[in-house]
Structures are given as C-alpha cells and as structure tokens.
Amino acid sequence: MTDVLIAGSGPTGLTLACDLARRGIGVRVVEGRRAPHRASRGKGLNPASLETFEALGAAGRMTAVGRREIVLRKYFDGAYISDTAVADGLLIGQWQVEEALRERLAELGVRVEYGAGLASLAQDAGGVGVELSDGTVIRARYLAACDGGRSTIRRLLAIPFEGYTEPEQAMVLGDVRAPGLSRDFWHQWYTSDSGGILLCPMPGTDTFQLQASPEPDGRGEFLPPSEEGFQRLFDRHARMPGIRLSGAGWLSFWRVNVRMADRMREGRVFLAGDAAHVHPIAGGLGMNTGVQDAAALARTLAAALTGPAGDEVLDGYEAERLPAAAAVLADTAQRYERVRAAVRTPGRGTEAGRR
Ligand SMILES: Cc1cc2nc3c(=O)[nH]c(=O)nc-3n(C[C@H](O)[C@H](O)[C@H](O)COP(=O)(O)OP(=O)(O)OC[C@H]3O[C@@H](n4cnc5c(N)ncnc54)[C@H](O)[C@@H]3O)c2cc1C
C-alpha cells in the first residue's frame, strides 16, 4: 500500500510529492493529462515559495531560468507614460516551475504517472481505495486532492465550494511571439474606454504571456481567444503596426472566480491548492498559496505516518490552511479591484495589485 497518493501534478501536487519523498515517505502521483503542459499560466513565485523550493532542493533550477526584476512599461491611449521596476520574487512560467519540480522528484525516485485521472474513491478505517479512469486500482493510507479548481475529488466527496463566479469573461490569455517588441519590459497598454492588453516576456522562451480585455462581437458577445483576435486587440490598444503576433500556443480565457471549500479534510482525504480555493490573479497568489498548502500538508502527513495519527494531528493542516485561504480570498478580491480602478489613470498598472 502506498503511503500517500497524490491526484494532480500541478505545482501543488508536485511540491507535496517532493516534500514527502525527501522525508522518505512512499508517494505516487497520478495525472489525468497525457503529458506535461507548456503554458505560462501562474508566472510569479513569491519569497515564501522560493524558500520552500530551496528546502526541497529545487530552487536552483528555477532561479537559473527565472528573472528577479522586471520593469512594467505603461502606455495610455497608445502613448508611452512611465516605467515601474518591481523585484519581489521570481518571474518564471508555471510550466518551468513544474518541470523543475518533476526533475527534483525524479532524483528522489518518483515519476508522475500520466494518462489516467482519479475517477472514484472509497475510504475505510485503514486507508483509501481509488479507481483511475483506465480501471487501475490503487490503495493508499492517505489521498491528496491536488486536482485543480474543478477538482473531481471535491465533487466526489460533495464538499461545498462556496463563493461566486462572475458570469462574464474578464480576460483572454495566451502565449505568443511578438518579433520586434522589446523583451526588456512587461508592456501594459491601457485605453481610456476599452480596457487594455499586457505582454510579459517569459524568461527562457521567445514568447510573451498575453493578457487582454476580451473582444466583443457585433452583438456584444465575447469572441473566443484566437491569434487573429489577439492581433486585433494588440492593434487597437498598442497601435504599433510593425508588430505581428505569431505562434500562439496556449489560448485561454479567465473569469473572476472567488470560492473556497468549506473543509480541507474528509477522513483520510485532504484538499490542497486550487482544489480548495480559487481567487483573482491580481497579486499572483494562486500557485504560491498552493505551494504553502503543500508544505503544510507534507508536515501533517509526515507527522501522522511517523507517529500517532490522531485526529488532532490530521486536523492541524486544515486549522492552519483554511484561515489562510479565507484571508487570500479577501485580499486578492481587494487587490483585483485596486488594479481595475488604477488602470484608468495613465501611468498605473498591475503594480496596484502588489502590496
Ligand atoms: C494568467 C494566469 C496568471 C496567474 N498568475 C499567477 C501568479 O503570478 N502567481 C500565482 O501564484 N498563481 C498564478 N495563477 C494561478 C495558478 O495558475 C494556479 O493557482 C495554479 O495552477 C494552481 O495549482 P494547482 O496545482 O493547485 O492546480 P492545477 O495547476 O490546476 O493542477 C491540477 C492538476 O490536476 C490534474 N487533474 C485534474 N483532475 C484530475 C484527476 N481526476 N486525477 C488526476 N489528475 C487530475 C490536472 O490535469 C492538473 O495537471 C495564474 C493563473 C493564470 C491563468
């Protein structure tokens, strides 16, 4: 029987796996995808995450790729206004964080098992039995649900995910090339009456992460993200006719979603990361909060597996992380409102969402 089965190999699941494996605890990681993704997604590590990764022996790989300082270059109605330097963490694509953690995990003797996600589970006094979507059966002492915002495990356990989701898309997102555009700046173009577009150069790649206000069609419905749509948005806000966007890889959209699970433990099953809480991206706290969940859960499970596994030990995780999640939800909702208000003033940008 495996000590800990982890469902999901995003930053939360991989951090937990590394932390348990380095303590000599038996761990398996199952992942529904067929292979790792290469999307920039969460692109900032804060000092607390870097400290956690240092302890896991994974930080060196990340700092070798990432960038410590970035200058936000702000434009308004197409005109350059000002620059703001920010340096309070590490700019790095989420896929590169995950790659560094997978490499560290492989050194510790564990490989992610791809291609079949957790489909059902049942627990008893001695452990948790799980069936994957390909029929594989696994038994473990504990199960960690690190399976993201749409968590199957949270739904199987009927754990409420209270909060709100705004009906309209807030942003389209993607990774694109923009030959001729300087990679020295995180470019932020805002337009007085219609939102804006942001292009952030992702270290270790030739792409930028694009974030933009969605584009309405003739009837006011938002168009799905596409390379052609990105170019139209770029032309409208940036007004730099020489720049042609190309090679759009990841294409996505984002809407405001502020929700958290009403508990993070159900018997031998624990929720961590986006499976337990989702919130606005302003301030860049999603992945970072999941990393701290993982570190706390590793401490709890290590204590339970090496000593008496009483409820007071197992409840320690939720006692620490549920209030932390509630605080992050309130904090990021305020940061997001600050950014929304700030960008109407020339020279202001995403730094309004930082502390
Ligand atoms: C544009 C953007 C910018 C962001 N910026 C930041 C930032 O600067 N800083 C920050 O901290 N965060 C940021 N975030 C948020 C961050 O991306 C998420 O919070 C983070 O991915 C959560 O990690 P996770 O491991 O909990 O979940 P996920 O990354 O969603 O990973 C869950 C994994 O579980 C797998 N899975 C799903 N179902 C199953 C199943 N049944 N069985 C097995 N596996 C399953 C999925 O395939 C996936 O690999 C940003 C997000 C976006 C979109």
The ligand as an ORCA input file, in Angstrom:
! r2SCAN-3c Opt
* xyz 0 1
  C      -2.958     34.079    -16.396
  C      -2.745     33.470    -15.056
  C      -1.809     34.072    -14.256
  C      -1.584     33.566    -12.995
  N      -0.613     34.162    -12.274
  C      -0.267     33.618    -11.099
  C       0.882     34.123    -10.401
  O       1.564     35.066    -10.848
  N       1.201     33.549     -9.236
  C       0.479     32.525     -8.729
  O       0.823     32.077     -7.629
  N      -0.583     31.974     -9.376
  C      -0.973     32.491    -10.560
  N      -2.012     31.935    -11.251
  C      -2.803     30.826    -10.663
  C      -2.146     29.443    -10.845
  O      -2.017     29.140    -12.220
  C      -2.982     28.362    -10.136
  O      -3.347     28.827     -8.858
  C      -2.188     27.045    -10.025
  O      -2.109     26.397    -11.268
  C      -2.833     26.076     -9.023
  O      -2.037     24.919     -8.948
  P      -2.649     23.514     -8.542
  O      -1.506     22.542     -8.622
  O      -3.402     23.632     -7.285
  O      -3.733     23.196     -9.674
  P      -3.500     22.978    -11.245
  O      -2.312     23.723    -11.711
  O      -4.809     23.249    -11.880
  O      -3.150     21.426    -11.373
  C      -4.129     20.421    -11.217
  C      -3.673     19.192    -11.963
  O      -4.550     18.113    -11.678
  C      -4.828     17.399    -12.874
  N      -6.100     16.705    -12.674
  C      -7.363     17.210    -12.773
  N      -8.273     16.272    -12.470
  C      -7.573     15.151    -12.147
  C      -7.954     13.845    -11.716
  N      -9.266     13.498    -11.555
  N      -6.988     12.936    -11.466
  C      -5.666     13.271    -11.612
  N      -5.253     14.487    -12.032
  C      -6.200     15.416    -12.271
  C      -4.841     18.481    -13.942
  O      -4.624     17.935    -15.230
  C      -3.696     19.368    -13.481
  O      -2.455     18.957    -14.016
  C      -2.305     32.432    -12.524
  C      -3.235     31.815    -13.347
  C      -3.463     32.325    -14.609
  C      -4.458     31.647    -15.501
*
